Amino acid sequence: MAVTNKHGLSRSIGAEVKRLIRQQCGFGCVICCSSIWDYEHIDPTFENATRHDATAMALLCPNHHREVTSGRISKQTVASHRKAPCSINSGEIGSIFDLGVTTPSLQFGGLHIQGCPVPIKVGPDPLFEVKGGEEPGSPFRLSGNFYNSKGNPSLQIIDNEWKVFSNEVWDLNIEGPVITIRDEKGTISLCLRMDPPHRIIVEKLNMIFKNYKFIGGKDKLSIFRDGKNIGGFQNCSIKNCGVGMKL
């Protein structure tokens, strides 16, 4: 595959242009809302483009990208979906976490929780829950909720199926196993890494839930209530209990 086209345009797309494409397309494939996608030139095609123009590009999942490349879907059809992207119409995108048949763990900033049916509970409400498989040999099931720095729901997990509320985020970027959600430029509310099949790692967090604010990095978690720091965790492990952390 050529590194540049006939005009010398590189296939490498700048970060700012990529972000604009993601925002304009609702962070998912414009046709099917898939959270796995490629950046696709519509009109002009890459071969004829002189620049990477966000308004002339779209997000396409690998399946629909192949359909376009093979000629089974036209660029005109992609352009039509680009005007009314699936993810903007639905308000959400998502996929599945790959969890195995042994107890998964949740690394929530500096807090590592394993073997707890309710890893984190705030008042009467579980923030996360872990259940066994629906039948012997089937995967464990994780459910939970993440909120952004304004206290609005951003990512929800129900029995390993996750979805992002695309209308609540400023930017959503998914690269390999890492999901990064930004509330605004320079503000990451969630950076979540999938480590299948046994672990999910919250590498960065800026979240408000009820009266609590959670600020986390890879090895540290700080908790605030009504603006006051009430404690935190650094490289702390909790195992095999009913509720891992209760606030």
Buried (B, 14 or more C-beta within 10 A) or exposed (E): EEEEBEEEBEEEBEEEBBBBBBBBBBBBBBBBBBBBBBBBBBBBEBEEBEEBBBEBBBBBBEEBBEBBEEEEBEBEBBBEBBEEBBBBEBBBBBBEBEBEBEBBBBBBBBBBBBBBBBBBBBEEEBBBBBEEEEEEEEBBBBBBBBBBBBBBBBBBBBBBBBBBBBEBBBBBBBEEEEBBBBBEEEBBBBBBBBEEBBBBBBBBBBBBBEEBBBBBBBBBBBBBEEEEEEEBBEEBEBEEBEBBBEB
